[in-house]
Amino acid sequence: MNKTFHLSLKQRIPMTLAMVPMLVALAVDGMLSVATVLLLTLVAIVSIRSSGRFGVTLTAQGVRAEGLRSRFFPWSAIREIRTERMLGSRFVVLVSNRGRTRLRAPISGFLRHDSDFDDKYADVVSWWRAHRD
């Protein structure tokens, strides 16, 4: 049985909607037209919907990182799994034969808080330990 992690709707909305007041301010200052603000707001809404498919699937064979493109990492190719901080957010990072890959989920940070982040990270590590040989 596979295990999947995706960003929750609660995690996807704040980052995208944080752009809207900035766009409105630029329109009020005359730096952007109203049509441009509406178009960029529509793009923000579409990004909220489409980012729901970004995430990670753990299988007996490895990790499938799902984003704009999908990548697969066999457990045997992963040398280390760790967390890293960047701009106030914590990410799970795979260190493999291909280099370092930051996963899109699980993630936790200022506008994307996930109280279960540590448990999810532990799940990824335990799957790796159970299947890497």
C-alpha positions in Angstrom: 0.0 0.0 0.0 1.3 3.5 -0.9 1.4 6.6 1.3 0.9 10.0 -0.2 1.5 13.6 1.1 0.1 16.7 -0.5 -0.2 20.3 0.6 -3.6 20.9 2.2 -5.9 23.6 0.8 -5.2 25.5 4.1 -1.4 25.4 3.1 -2.0 26.4 -0.6 -4.2 29.4 -0.2 -2.2 31.9 2.0 0.9 32.0 -0.1 -1.1 32.7 -3.3 -3.5 35.1 -1.8 -0.7 37.1 -0.1 0.0 38.4 -3.6 -3.4 39.9 -4.2 -3.1 43.0 -1.9 0.3 43.7 -3.5 -1.3 43.5 -7.0 -4.1 45.8 -5.9 -1.6 48.3 -4.5 0.3 48.3 -7.8 -2.9 48.9 -9.7 -3.9 51.8 -7.4 -0.5 53.4 -7.9 -1.1 53.1 -11.6 1.8 50.6 -12.1 -0.6 47.9 -13.3 -3.8 48.1 -15.1 -7.0 46.7 -13.6 -7.1 44.1 -16.4 -3.6 42.9 -15.5 -4.5 42.7 -11.8 -7.6 40.6 -12.7 -5.5 38.3 -14.9 -2.9 37.8 -12.3 -5.6 37.1 -9.7 -7.0 34.5 -12.0 -3.6 33.0 -12.3 -3.3 32.9 -8.5 -6.7 31.1 -8.2 -5.6 28.5 -10.9 -2.3 28.0 -9.1 -4.2 27.2 -5.8 -6.2 24.5 -7.6 -3.3 23.0 -9.6 -0.9 22.9 -6.7 -3.1 20.4 -5.0 -1.6 17.6 -7.1 2.0 18.6 -6.0 3.3 16.1 -3.4 5.0 12.9 -2.7 3.9 9.2 -3.0 5.9 6.6 -1.1 5.8 3.1 -2.7 7.7 -0.1 -1.9 10.0 0.7 -4.8 10.8 4.4 -4.0 9.6 8.0 -3.8 7.5 9.6 -6.6 7.9 13.4 -6.4 4.9 15.0 -8.1 5.1 18.6 -9.3 5.1 20.3 -12.7 6.9 17.1 -13.7 7.0 13.8 -11.9 10.3 12.2 -10.8 10.9 8.8 -9.3 13.7 8.0 -6.8 14.3 4.3 -6.0 14.9 3.7 -2.3 18.3 2.2 -3.1 19.5 5.4 -4.8 18.7 7.6 -1.8 21.7 8.1 0.5 20.1 10.4 3.1 16.7 12.0 4.0 16.9 15.2 6.1 15.0 18.4 6.8 16.2 21.8 5.8 15.0 25.3 6.5 14.6 28.0 3.8 12.9 31.3 4.3 11.2 30.2 7.5 9.8 26.9 6.1 10.9 23.4 6.7 11.2 20.9 3.8 12.1 17.3 3.5 15.2 16.8 1.3 16.3 13.6 -0.5 20.0 13.2 -1.1 20.4 10.7 -3.9 22.8 9.7 -6.7 21.3 12.6 -8.7 22.0 15.2 -6.1 19.8 17.0 -3.6 16.0 17.2 -4.2 13.6 19.3 -2.0 10.2 17.6 -1.9 7.0 19.7 -2.3 5.4 17.9 0.6 5.4 17.6 3.5 6.3 21.2 4.2 5.7 23.5 7.2 6.3 27.2 7.6 4.9 30.6 8.4 2.0 30.6 5.9 2.0 26.8 5.4 2.0 25.4 8.9 1.6 21.7 9.3 1.4 20.5 12.9 2.1 16.9 11.6 5.3 17.8 9.7 7.6 15.9 12.1 5.4 12.8 12.0 5.3 12.9 8.2 9.1 13.3 8.0 9.4 10.3 10.3 7.1 8.3 8.0 9.3 9.1 4.9 12.4 8.1 6.8 10.8 4.9 8.1 9.7 3.9 4.6 13.2 4.5 3.3 14.8 2.4 6.1 12.2 -0.4 5.5 12.7 -0.6 1.7 16.2 0.6 0.9 17.9 -2.8 0.9 
